[in-house]
């Protein structure tokens, strides 16, 4: 059973005749808070077909529909997820979204824009996040429409984490759990560039990932995971009960 999973891809250098390997990697966390590599496969960039093959294999291996999937803005992954696991909620990575927005504004004002974006995802409630998002758009839309459009395109997917326990938000808002592992892989495979075949490079990524997995800590607040998996509802990070639902 899966509460959530992080998905992303990584380039690794190969010999010239083999072009470049693109590894598609998924990390999942179960109801006990254990993080595990679910798959490491090579694909064609982050195409829908490549991700479809990865997700279909996981489904054939018996993976239930996760409650939440976290990735950057790669459309190939989201299209495949909607097809194979249509009930899985989608959470866009705030780290990647922030970088995309900052690329649309001059460097001089990037610190101010970044601070305004932080006001959105650090808000205590979803309604507060909506207000912060509306203020961001009103402030920058006239002069930097591309930046505000980028922040509006997937607003609901950026704020999906509010429907999960607050103690999990730090992990759910970004793809950091998988990106930190990529750092180790990139460091080693970059040094081996030109020395391995495609199969050899994929094997090296797998072994490096196995080593990294041994040092992973349990998901923070893992005691809440079983309730999420069994369908308990959360609003603004707080479990919905008969008492607080009546109060609301």
N, C-alpha and C positions, 0 to 999 in steps of 0.2 A: 504494500500500500504506500502511496506517495502523497505527501502534502504538497510539495512544490519541487520544481527542478529548474536548473539554470542551464541554458544552452548557448553555445557560441562556436565560432570556428577560428582556426589558427593556421597561418601560412608557415611552412617550413621549407628551407632550401634543399634542393637536390642537385644532382649532376645535370648539366645543361640538356643532355638528351632526354632526361626524364621530366623536364619542366619543373613545376613546383607542386608540392603536395599541399592540399588543403584538408586539414583534419577537422571533422565535425565532432564536437564533444558535448556530452550531456552529463551533468551531475545531479543526483537526486537526494532527497532527504526523506526518511520514512517516519513512522509514528513514534519511534524510539529516539529520534533526533540524530540518527546515524547518517552521515553524508557518504555517498558512494558514487564512483564512476559507473554510469549505466551503459555508456557506449563510447567508443572511440573509433570512428570510421573515416575513411578518406572519401572526398566528394568533389564535385565541380563547383568551386566557390561555395556560395550559400544559396544555391538554386532550390526551387521548390521541390524538384524531383529528387535531389540528393537528400533533403530533409525528410521527404515522404518515405524514402527507403529506410532511413534511420528509424523513424517513428513506427513504421510498419513492423520492422524487426523487433522493436521493443514490445509492441503489442502482441506479436506472436510469441514472445518469451513470457507473456503473462503480466505485463505491467498494466495496472489499472489506470483509469483516467486521473491524472494529477489534479489537485485543486487549483494550482497556479503554475504558470510557466513564466520564467523571467528571461528576457533576451534584449538585445538592442533593437534598432529599427529595421533589421533585415526582413524584408517582405517575404522572402522565400520560406523562412522558418514559420512565420505566422500563417501563411497560406496553407502549408502542410499541416500545421497544428489544428487549424479549423476543420480540416478534412478528416484527420485521423482521430483527434480527441476534441470534438466540437464542444464538449461541456467544460473543458479546462479554461479557467480565467486567464487573461493575459495581463502581464505587468511589464511595461517598458522600463528600460534602465535609465535612471535619472542622470547617471554619469555621462552616458553617451548623448542623451538629450541636451544636457547643459553644453557639451562641446559643440553640438550642432548649432545651437542657438548663438553661442559666442562667435562662431565662425561667420555669422551674418551681421556682426556689428564691429565698429572700429575698436582697435586695441585699447584706445584711451578710455573708453567707457565699459570695457569688459568686466572690470571688478564690480562696478555698480550693477550691471545687468546680472552678473552671477549672484550677487547678494539678493537681488529681487527674485531670482529663481529659487534660491534657498528658502525664501519666505513661503513659497508655495508648498514644497514637499516637507518642510519642517512644521507646517501648521498643525495644530492640535486636532482639528476635525476636518472632515471633507468639506463642509460648508466654508470654513475659514480658508481652506486651500482654493476653493472656487473664487472667493473674494480676492485673494492674493493674485490669482491668475487673471482675473478681470482688471485689477489695478495694473498689472504688468502690461496687459494689452493696451489699456487706455494710455499708459505712459509712453510706450514705444511704437505703437502701430503707425502713427503718422509718418515718422521718420525712418523706421526700420520695419516695414511690413513683412518682409521675409522672415525676420526673427520671430515676430509674434505669430505668423502663420505656422511656423515650425513648432511653436509651443502649443498651438491649438489643435493640430491635426489628430493627436491621439491622447487628448486630455483625460478621457475616462480610463484608458489603459495605464496612464501614468499614475493615476490615483487609486488603482485597484487595491493597493496594500491596506487601505483604510478598512476593508472588510475582513481583515485578519488580525490576530492578537497584536497589540502594540509592541510587545516584547520581541516580535519577529520583524518589525518594520525595518530595522537596520539592515537585515539580510535580504529582505524582499525588494527593497527599492532599487538595487543595483545588481549588476552581474559580477560584483567584486569577488564572491566566493570562487568563481571560475577564472576570473582574470588573474588573481594572485597565483593560481597554479600555472597559468600560461606563462608567467614571468620566468619560472624555473625551466619550463620546456623551451621557450625561445632562447634562453641563455645557452643551453646545451646544444640544441640543434643548429644554432647559428655557427657555433664552433666546428660542427661536423659537416658544414655545407660542402657539397661536392665529393663526399666520402662514402655516401650510402645510396643504395637503391631505394625505390619507392617502398618496397616491403620492409627493408631494413629501417628506414626512417619511421615508418608507422610503428614498428616493433619498439624502437627507441622511445617514441612518445608514450607508448603503453607502459613501458617499464619505468620511465620517469614519473608518470602519473601514479603508478602503484606506490612508488616511494613517497610521493607527496601526500597520498591518501592516508598513510600511516600517522601523519602528524595533525590530521584534522581534528578539531574539537567538535563535540556534539552541537547541534543547533541550539542557539540560545533560547531559553524558554521552551525546551522540548516537551515539558509536561503538558503544554497546551495542544500539542500536535494531534493527539488522539481525538480530541473534541472537534478539531477542525475537520479531520478525516471522516468522522461520523456525522458531520452535517450541522454541528452547532453553529449558530450565526453570531457574527461579531459586527458591531457598528462603531466606527471610529476607534477601533482597537479594543473595545470593551465587549465582553460576552453579553448577548441579548438575553435577558431573563424576563419572566412575567412582570416582575416589579419595575425594572427600568423601562420596559416597553410601555407599561401603563403610565409612568411618569412622563415619558416623551409625548 
